[in-house]
């Protein structure tokens, strides 16, 4: 039933069909391909716009003004992002507990093993130190074990600081 000639014909037929498929794919790609080569994209038309001044620096807001308008209720909602690693009941989790953190010495929670990188931030967790640290923890304290990306909105940071300050110690 199956001899060498039959097996050769079957393999040749499969290889021939695959070759025809590849050739068809190549022809179709060359016929219907649009755009630049190797991932380059060219705009089909350009829209001219007047300079709207969008390249200007962002307006910096005074920290004291932000803290004066901080809302601890909104900060409690923002704390939901911190809740995965921090507790506010005096017990440590993945990170140290945060009750009484405002005004507390940095690296001062008993029973928690710090990475040592936080000493670059300062001596005490002042609202200003917390404000800058919460924006980009890895940028302010390179080498910290805290993997949080940070809070980009200044309003979220001051609201969170107001909430943590309202907890006391």
N, C-alpha and C positions, 0 to 999 in steps of 0.2 A: 503494500500500500504506500508507505513513505520510503522512497529511495533517495539517494543523494541529489538527483536531478530535481525532484519535486521540492525538496528542502531549499535548494539553491534558488528555484523560481519564486518561492514564497518570500525568502529573505530579500531577493532582488526587487520583488513587487513592493514590499514595505519600504525599502530604501528609495525606490523610485517615487512612491507616493509622498514620502517625506521631502524629497528634493523638489517635487512639483509644488508642495505646500510652501516651502521656503521661497521658491522663486515667485510664487503668487503674492506672498507677503511682501517681498522686496519691491515688486512692481506696484502693488497697491500703495505702499508707503511713499514711493517716489511720485506717484500720480497725485495723491491726495494730501501730501505733507504741505503745511503752510507754516510760515514763520521763519525765524532764523535757524541757524544750524547749531547743534550742540547746546540746546537750552537757552540760546540767546532769544530774547523777546524784543520785538520792535513795535513801537506804537504806530497804529494805523493813522492817527491824526493827533495833533497837539492842540490843547486848549490854552490860549493865551489869557492870563488873568493879571489884573493890576496887583501890585504889591499891597497885601492887606496887613503887613506888619506882624505876621505870625511868627517870625523868627526871633522876636524879642525875648529877653530873659523873663522868666516867671516872676511875678511880683512877690517879694518876700514879706511875710507878715510877722510882726513882732511876737515873740514867744509869750510875753506877758499878756498881750491882747488876746492871743489864742487861749491861754489858761483862764483868763477872766470869763471867756464865753464857753468854757468846757461844761459838758453835761454828763454827770456821773451815770445817769440812766442809760444814755447812749453808750457809755463806756462799758456798762455791764453786758450789752449786746456784743460789743467788740471783743470782750473777754472770752466769748465763745470760741474764738480762734486759738486762745491760749489754753483753754480747758483740757485739751488733749494731753498736755504735758505738765501743767501746773495746777495746784490746788490752792484754795484760799481758806482751808480749815486748820492750818498749822502742820499738816503732814506733807511729806515730800512724795513726789511721784517720779516721773522721768526727769523732771526739773524740780528745783526747790520751790517750797510754798511761797506764795506772793502776798500773803496778808502781812501788812506792816512793811512792805518793801520800800515805800517812799520814805526816805530819810534813813534807811538802814545801811550799814556798812556793806560794801560789795564783798562777796565771798564770805558772808558771815552766818549762814544758816548752819547750825550744828547738825551733824549727821549726813551732810550732803557733800559728795566729792566733786569739787569744781575742776574745770580743765586748766585754770590758771590764766586763761587769755582775757578774762574780764578785768584784770587789774589795769589794762590799758584804758579803760573807760574813765576811771577816777577812783576816789576813795569811798564815796557815799553815793547811794542812788538818789540824787537830787532829781526834781522834775525835769531839769534841763538835760541831765545825763540820760535819764530814761527816754526822753523825747528823741535824742539823737540815736541812742542804741536801738530803739524800737523801729526806727526807719530802715536800718540795714544792719542787723546784728553781726553778720559775717564781715561786713566792711568796717565797722567800728571796732570790733574785737576779733581780728583774724586768728583763727585757731580755736575759736569757741566751739563747744560741742553742740550748741543750740543750732538746730537745722531750720529754724523758722526764717522765711524769706523777708519778713518785715512788713510794716504798715506804711504804705506810700502816702496816704492822705494825712496831712497834719492834724485835721480835725479828729480823725480816729485816734491818733496817738494821744492828744490832750484829753479826749474823753476817757480813754483807758486809764491814763494817769490819774484823772480826777476820781474815777471809780476805785482804783487801787488805794488812793489816799483816803477815800471815805471808809475803807475797811478798817483802818487803824492797825494796831498790832496787838 
